[in-house]
Amino acid sequence: MTDPLIVVTRTAVVTTLTLNRPAAMNSLTTAMHGQLLAGLNQAAGDTSVRCVIITGSGRGFCAGQDLGDPLAAPGQDLGALVMTYYRPLVQRIRSMPVPVIAAVNGVAAGAGANLALCCDLVIAARSANFIQAFSKIGLVPDTGGSWLLPRLVGHARALGMALLGEKVSASDAERMGMIWQCVDDDVFSSTSAALAERLAGMPTRALVATREALEKAQGLDLDAALIMEAQQQSRFGLAHDYLEGVDAFRHKRAAVFTDR
């Protein structure tokens, strides 16, 4: 039997999806896409799951598209590959009903870098780096990179990364706001797990709505954003988690959030 391309592990409330082609730096194949999307869909449909981690096995997080995959061969329509596999994957990550963490354990290049940036929070080992490798083979950023990068680091830095394809260290990525946190390698795994458990204990439905609100507000003027915020507060002010949070605050106890 061959090893699974995506290893799925569970704690009580956290699902971890590990890209598992370490000899190929976890570069993505169509079969791998299928297993990763299935793992995300399973976690989305399981109401006991309150956080998801995506990480890699071995020395790398993900080196991007496997250029040896038949659908990526010269002469093939790469747009069809993006539309059939990458677009659904990005849409699934961005619509997950729970927070998604990218735990970047090593190099994240090309589509692998942007796969990580699609997640809600990115935590990276200090030895990791990010590379917009597309220009090196005559392509443009995909997997949401053209949309994500300018929003994360600004136009000038995004264009520099995309044009030059140079390595960005995890510490530099944290400094410029591209990722949430860079941590030393020896505490990377424990810090990633602790972050997932922390998010799992928070009001999940409100966290997901926060993701959606921040994205939507980028296309709104201030007054429209204020109206959207009022609508969301009307919704969540009647929900269990708000009532539980207020009661816990008043009685100086730990809140138990259950909405999802």
N, C-alpha and C positions, 0 to 999 in steps of 0.2 A: 504493500500500500504506500502511496505517496503522501507526503506531509500536506496538510491543508495550506492553501495560499494565504488564508486569513485565519489566524488562531483566535478563537473567541474564549475569553475567560470572564468569570463573574464573581463579584462579591455579592452581598445581599442587595445592594442598590446601584452598583457601578458595573457596566459592561466595558471590557477592554478588547479592542479589535487590533490585533498585531499583524502588520504586513509581514509575510513570511517567505520571502525569497532572498535570504541573506547573501547568498553567493552572487546575486545580481543586484545587490544594494537595494532590494525591494522595488526594482523597476516594475512598472505596471503593465500587465497583459490584459487582454479582454477577459480571460478566465478569472483573473484576480479582481477585476472590476465587478464581475458578477457576484463573487463571494463577499466582497466588501459591501456592495449595495444590499445584498441579502442580510448581512449582519446588522447593518444600520436599520433596515426595515424591521427586523426581528426586535431590536431594542426599542424602536419607536412604538411597536405594538404591545410591548410588555409593560404594563402599568407599574410594575415593581421596580423598573429601571428608572433612576433619577439623574444619571450622568453617564456619558460615554467618553472613553479615551481612545484615540487613534494613535498608535505608535508603530515603531519598526523593530524588527529583530536584527541582531548582529550589529555591524558598525554603522549602518545607515538608516535614516528614516525612510526616504524614498528618492531614488535617482531620476524619477520622472517616467515618461513612456519608454517601454522596452522597444528599441528600434528594430529588434529582431522579430517582433510580432508581425504576422502577415499583413494586418491592416495598417501598419505603419511603414510598410516597404515603399521604396521609391516607385512612383507611378500610381499609388493608391490615393484615393480622395481623403486627405487628412481631415477635412471638414466633416465628412461623414463619421469618422472616428470620434471627433469631438462631440458631435450632436448625438450620437448613439450611446456613448459611454461616459464622457466627461460631464456633459451638461446635466444628465440625470443625477450623477454622483454629487455634483456641487449643489444642485437644487435640493437633494435629500439632506445633505449636511446642514444647509441654511434653513431648512424647514423642520429640523428635528424638534420634537416636543420636550426635549431635555437639553441642558447645556452639553456642548461637545468640546473636549480638550484635545489639542494636538500636543502630544508629548514627543518632541523632536530629539531623538537620541543621537543623531549623527547627521550626515549631509542630507539636505533637502534641496533637490535641484529640479529646475524646470517645472513640470506639472506637479512634482512632489513638493516643491516649495509652496506653490499656490494652493495645493490641497491642504497643507497645514494652515495657511493664512485664511482659508475658508472657515476654519473652526472658530468657535467663540473665544477661546483663550488658547494662546500658544505658549508653552513652557519648553525651554530648550536647554540641553546640556551645554556647558561652556565650550566643549570641544566641537559642538555642532556648527554648521554654517548653512547659509541660504544662497542659492545661485539661480538667477534668471538666465538659464542656459540657452534660451531659444535662439538668440542671435548667432550663436556659434554654429548653428546648422541651418541658418537662413529662414527661420520661422519667427513668429510674433508670440508674445505671451498668451497663454490660454489658461484653462481651468480657473477662469475668473480673474486672472492676474491683471488684465488691462483695467478692470473695474476696481479691484482691491488696492493695488499698489499706490495710486495717486491719493486715495482716501486715507491710507495709513501713513505715508511718509511725505506726501506732497509731490507736485508735478516734477520738480527738478530732480529730486532723488529717484523717483520712480523711473523717469526717462533715463537717467544715468545707469541705474541697475539693468534696465531692459536693453539698452544699447550696448553696454560694455560687457555684460555677463560676468562681472567680477564677483568673487566670494564676499559675502557679508557675514562676519562672525556673529555668533549668538549675542555676545556682549554689545556689539554695535547695533544689532537689530533691536535689542531692548532699549538702547540709548535713543535711537531715533523713533521709537514708538511703533515699530513694525510688529513686535511681539510683546506679550505681557511680561515675561520673566525669563531671565537667564540664571541658571543655578550651577553650582559646581557638580562635576560628574558623579562624585561619590555620594551626593544626596539627591541626585536627579530622580531616581525611581521613587524614593520615599516622599519627596516633595510633590511629585506628580500625583501620587496616590492620595496624599493628604488634601491636595487641592480638590480632587474629585469628590472625596468624602465630604469636604466642606460645602461644595456646591450641592451635593445630594441632600444635605440637611437644610437647605434654604428653600424658599417658596418657589418651586419649579415653574409653575405657570406664570408667575410674575417675572421670573428671569427670562423666559422665552419671549414674553411680551416686551420686555426691555430691549432685547435684541431687535425685534421687529420695529419698535418705535424709533430706535436710533438709526436704523436703515431708512425708514420711511421719511424721517425728519430731514434727511439730506436733500430731499427734493421739495421741501416745503419752505415757505417764508415763516417768519417768527409767529405771526398771528395764527396761521394754519397749524403750526406745531403746538401752540398753546391750546387750541381747540382739540387737537388729537389727544393731548395729555389729559384734558378734562374728561374726554370720553373714556379714556382708559381708567382714570381714577374712579369714575362712576361705576365702571364694571368691577374693578378689583376691590373697591371699598365695601362691596356687599359679599365678597367671597370669604370662605372659611379662613384662609391664611391671614387675611388682614385682621379679622376678629381675634384669631388665635395669637397673632403677633402683638396686638395691643394688650390683650389680657396677660400675656406672658411678661410684657414690659411693666405693666402695672403691678404685677405680683412678684416681680423679680425672680422669674423662673425661666428655664430654657423653653423656647417655643418648639412645638411639634407641628411642622408643616406637612400637609398631605395633598394639597391641590396639585394636579398635573394635567 
